[in-house]
Amino acid sequence: MMSSAMLYGLGVGPGDPELLTVKAMRLLQAVPVVAFFAARGRPGVACNILAGLIPESTEQMRLEYPVTTEIPVSDPRYGALMGDFYNQSAERVAAVLDSGRDLALVCEGDPLFYGSYMHVHRRLEGRYPIEVVPGITGMSGCWSRAGLPMTYGDDVLTVVPGTLPKEELAARIANCDALVVMKLGRNLQKVRHALDEAGLLERALYVESGTCEAEIRRPLRAMQGVKAPYFSMILVPGRGRAP
């Protein structure tokens, strides 16, 4: 370990600031530096959740993505740009820790579930003391708000990103019990078509901005648009299997 300063991977939940854990709130009030990821020209999802909750005296570090949806994930340029970005972000965080100051890197949902935090964690683990504070996942927040029981008995929950190629997406959802599809964006119609082919369209619920004031919930079959915000998802509840 190069420093005794602590890196906190801080999950801030799905959107409603009242869903922060007591521990997350305590640390936000205590750490001298809070870092957050953000798309170019935007405040950042985690930062939005924490609006008014970070003390004015706390230093804030913005980690701005070089690209988001401008380049497909399958394009080699995407991996190169994002790899360099995470390397630089990790070293910026390391510089704060080397100065002897604790830092909380905040992440919407849970830091270790599709969170950008993981890329910094992987680069710094073993070099600094790290504590990950779990957060309520987006899918948990969404199905709770919808009052939608997801898994009964021996139901198996499948979670897939909508960014998968159509053939792989279809293969992974075939014969599933309960399903969560994340990372919709421009993939909404592809996902809808795959769910229709799998016979799951009638059970599918679309949720956008889950747990927030602007939350939208509607049956997927009623969705007419060709794209959705990145932070939206589809929930397909299980129907129960015999014990």
C-alpha positions as CSV (number, residue, x, y, z in Angstrom):
1,M,0.0,0.0,0.0
2,M,1.4,3.4,-1.0
3,S,-1.0,5.5,1.1
4,S,-3.3,5.1,4.2
5,A,-5.9,7.3,2.6
6,M,-9.1,5.4,1.7
7,L,-10.9,5.1,-1.6
8,Y,-14.6,4.6,-1.2
9,G,-16.6,3.1,-4.1
10,L,-19.9,4.7,-3.1
11,G,-23.2,3.4,-4.5
12,V,-25.8,6.1,-4.5
13,G,-28.8,4.1,-5.7
14,P,-31.2,4.3,-8.6
15,G,-32.2,7.9,-8.6
16,D,-34.3,8.8,-5.6
17,P,-31.9,10.5,-3.1
18,E,-33.9,9.1,-0.2
19,L,-32.7,5.6,-1.3
20,L,-29.1,6.3,-0.3
21,T,-27.9,4.2,2.6
22,V,-27.2,5.7,6.0
23,K,-23.5,4.7,5.5
24,A,-23.3,6.4,2.1
25,M,-24.8,9.6,3.6
26,R,-22.3,9.5,6.5
27,L,-19.3,9.2,4.2
28,L,-20.5,11.9,1.8
29,Q,-20.5,14.3,4.8
30,A,-17.1,13.2,5.9
31,V,-14.8,12.7,2.9
32,P,-12.8,15.8,1.6
33,V,-13.1,14.8,-2.1
34,V,-16.0,13.4,-4.1
35,A,-15.4,12.2,-7.7
36,F,-18.0,11.4,-10.3
37,F,-18.3,10.3,-13.9
38,A,-20.2,12.5,-16.4
39,A,-20.9,12.6,-20.1
40,R,-19.6,15.7,-22.0
41,G,-21.7,18.7,-21.3
42,R,-23.8,17.0,-18.7
43,P,-23.7,17.1,-14.9
44,G,-23.5,13.3,-14.4
45,V,-26.2,10.9,-13.2
46,A,-24.7,10.2,-9.8
47,C,-24.0,13.9,-9.3
48,N,-27.6,14.7,-10.1
49,I,-28.8,12.2,-7.4
50,L,-26.6,13.9,-4.9
51,A,-27.6,17.5,-5.7
52,G,-27.6,19.5,-2.4
53,L,-26.3,16.6,-0.4
54,I,-22.5,17.2,-0.8
55,P,-21.1,19.8,1.6
56,E,-20.0,23.1,-0.1
57,S,-16.5,22.6,1.4
58,T,-16.1,19.3,-0.3
59,E,-13.8,19.3,-3.4
60,Q,-15.5,17.7,-6.4
61,M,-13.6,15.9,-9.2
62,R,-15.4,15.6,-12.6
63,L,-14.3,12.6,-14.7
64,E,-15.7,13.3,-18.2
65,Y,-16.1,10.4,-20.6
66,P,-14.4,11.1,-24.0
67,V,-17.3,9.3,-25.8
68,T,-20.6,7.7,-24.8
69,T,-22.8,6.6,-27.7
70,E,-20.9,8.4,-30.5
71,I,-18.8,5.3,-31.3
72,P,-20.2,1.7,-31.1
73,V,-18.8,-0.4,-28.4
74,S,-17.6,-2.9,-31.0
75,D,-15.4,-0.3,-32.7
76,P,-11.7,-0.7,-31.7
77,R,-11.5,3.0,-31.2
78,Y,-14.0,2.8,-28.4
79,G,-11.9,0.4,-26.3
80,A,-8.8,2.5,-26.9
81,L,-10.4,5.8,-25.9
82,M,-12.1,4.4,-22.9
83,G,-9.0,2.4,-21.7
84,D,-7.0,5.6,-21.8
85,F,-9.7,7.5,-20.0
86,Y,-10.0,5.0,-17.2
87,N,-6.2,5.0,-16.8
88,Q,-6.1,8.7,-16.5
89,S,-9.1,8.7,-14.1
90,A,-7.4,6.2,-11.9
91,E,-4.2,8.3,-11.7
92,R,-6.2,11.4,-10.9
93,V,-7.8,9.5,-8.0
94,A,-4.4,8.1,-7.0
95,A,-3.0,11.6,-6.8
96,V,-5.6,12.6,-4.3
97,L,-5.0,9.5,-2.2
98,D,-1.2,10.1,-2.3
99,S,-1.8,13.5,-0.8
100,G,-3.3,11.7,2.2
101,R,-6.9,12.6,1.5
102,D,-9.8,10.1,1.4
103,L,-11.9,10.1,-1.8
104,A,-15.4,8.8,-2.5
105,L,-16.0,7.9,-6.2
106,V,-19.7,7.9,-6.5
107,C,-21.7,5.6,-8.8
108,E,-25.4,5.4,-9.6
109,G,-26.9,2.1,-8.6
110,D,-24.4,-0.3,-7.1
111,P,-20.7,0.3,-7.9
112,L,-19.9,-3.3,-8.8
113,F,-23.0,-3.9,-11.0
114,Y,-22.3,-2.4,-14.5
115,G,-20.7,0.6,-12.8
116,S,-17.9,2.7,-14.3
117,Y,-16.4,2.7,-10.8
118,M,-15.2,-0.9,-11.4
119,H,-12.6,0.2,-14.0
120,V,-10.9,2.5,-11.5
121,H,-11.3,-0.2,-8.8
122,R,-9.5,-2.7,-10.9
123,R,-6.6,-0.3,-11.6
124,L,-6.1,0.7,-8.0
125,E,-6.8,-2.4,-5.9
126,G,-3.7,-3.5,-4.1
127,R,-2.2,0.0,-4.2
128,Y,-4.6,1.6,-1.8
129,P,-7.1,0.6,0.9
130,I,-10.5,0.4,-0.7
131,E,-14.0,0.0,0.7
132,V,-17.0,-0.5,-1.6
133,V,-20.4,0.7,-0.2
134,P,-23.2,-1.1,-2.0
135,G,-26.2,0.8,-3.4
136,I,-29.7,-0.2,-4.4
137,T,-29.5,-1.3,-8.0
138,G,-31.6,0.4,-10.7
139,M,-33.5,-2.9,-11.4
140,S,-34.4,-3.3,-7.8
141,G,-35.6,0.3,-7.5
142,C,-37.7,-0.1,-10.7
143,W,-39.4,-3.3,-9.8
144,S,-40.1,-2.0,-6.3
145,R,-41.7,1.2,-7.6
146,A,-43.8,-0.8,-10.1
147,G,-44.9,-3.3,-7.4
148,L,-43.8,-6.0,-9.7
149,P,-42.9,-9.4,-8.1
150,M,-40.1,-10.7,-10.2
151,T,-39.0,-14.1,-9.0
152,Y,-41.2,-16.8,-7.5
153,G,-39.9,-20.1,-6.1
154,D,-37.2,-21.5,-8.3
155,D,-37.5,-18.8,-11.0
156,V,-34.1,-17.9,-12.5
157,L,-33.5,-14.2,-13.1
158,T,-31.6,-13.3,-16.3
159,V,-30.0,-9.9,-16.7
160,V,-28.8,-8.9,-20.2
161,P,-27.5,-5.6,-21.8
162,G,-29.5,-4.5,-24.8
163,T,-26.2,-3.7,-26.5
164,L,-25.8,-7.4,-27.3
165,P,-26.1,-8.5,-31.0
166,K,-29.7,-9.6,-31.8
167,E,-28.8,-13.3,-32.2
168,E,-27.0,-13.4,-28.9
169,L,-29.7,-11.4,-27.2
170,A,-32.3,-13.8,-28.5
171,A,-30.3,-16.9,-27.4
172,R,-29.9,-15.6,-23.9
173,I,-33.5,-14.7,-23.3
174,A,-34.9,-17.9,-24.8
175,N,-36.8,-19.9,-22.2
176,C,-35.9,-17.5,-19.4
177,D,-38.2,-17.2,-16.3
178,A,-37.7,-13.6,-15.2
179,L,-35.7,-11.0,-17.3
180,V,-34.1,-7.6,-16.9
181,V,-32.8,-5.8,-20.1
182,M,-30.6,-2.9,-19.4
183,K,-28.7,-0.4,-21.6
184,L,-31.5,0.2,-24.0
185,G,-30.8,3.5,-25.8
186,R,-30.8,2.9,-29.6
187,N,-31.4,-0.8,-29.0
188,L,-35.0,-0.5,-27.9
189,Q,-36.6,-1.8,-31.1
190,K,-34.1,-4.6,-31.4
191,V,-34.9,-5.7,-27.9
192,R,-38.6,-5.4,-28.4
193,H,-38.4,-7.6,-31.5
194,A,-36.4,-10.2,-29.7
195,L,-38.9,-10.3,-26.8
196,D,-41.8,-10.6,-29.3
197,E,-40.1,-13.5,-30.9
198,A,-39.5,-15.1,-27.5
199,G,-43.2,-14.7,-26.6
200,L,-42.4,-12.3,-23.7
201,L,-43.7,-9.0,-25.1
202,E,-47.0,-9.2,-23.3
203,R,-45.3,-9.6,-19.9
204,A,-42.7,-6.9,-20.5
205,L,-42.8,-3.5,-18.6
206,Y,-40.7,-0.5,-19.8
207,V,-39.4,1.8,-17.1
208,E,-37.6,5.1,-17.6
209,S,-36.0,7.3,-14.9
210,G,-37.0,4.7,-12.3
211,T,-37.6,6.1,-8.8
212,C,-37.2,9.7,-10.0
213,E,-39.9,12.4,-10.3
214,A,-39.9,12.0,-14.1
215,E,-40.4,8.2,-13.9
216,I,-42.3,6.6,-16.8
217,R,-43.7,3.1,-16.6
218,R,-45.7,1.5,-19.4
219,P,-46.2,-1.9,-21.1
220,L,-43.5,-2.4,-23.7
221,R,-46.1,-3.3,-26.3
222,A,-47.4,0.3,-26.0
223,M,-44.0,1.8,-26.7
224,Q,-43.9,3.3,-30.2
225,G,-40.5,5.1,-30.2
226,V,-37.3,3.8,-31.9
227,K,-35.0,4.7,-29.0
228,A,-35.0,5.2,-25.3
229,P,-32.7,6.9,-22.8
230,Y,-29.7,4.9,-21.8
231,F,-30.9,4.8,-18.2
232,S,-34.1,2.9,-18.9
233,M,-34.8,-0.8,-18.7
234,I,-37.3,-3.5,-19.4
235,L,-38.6,-5.9,-16.8
236,V,-40.2,-9.2,-17.5
237,P,-41.6,-10.9,-14.3
238,G,-41.3,-14.6,-13.7
239,R,-44.5,-16.7,-13.4
240,G,-43.4,-19.2,-10.9
241,R,-42.1,-22.8,-11.3
242,A,-43.4,-25.8,-9.4
243,P,-41.3,-26.4,-6.2
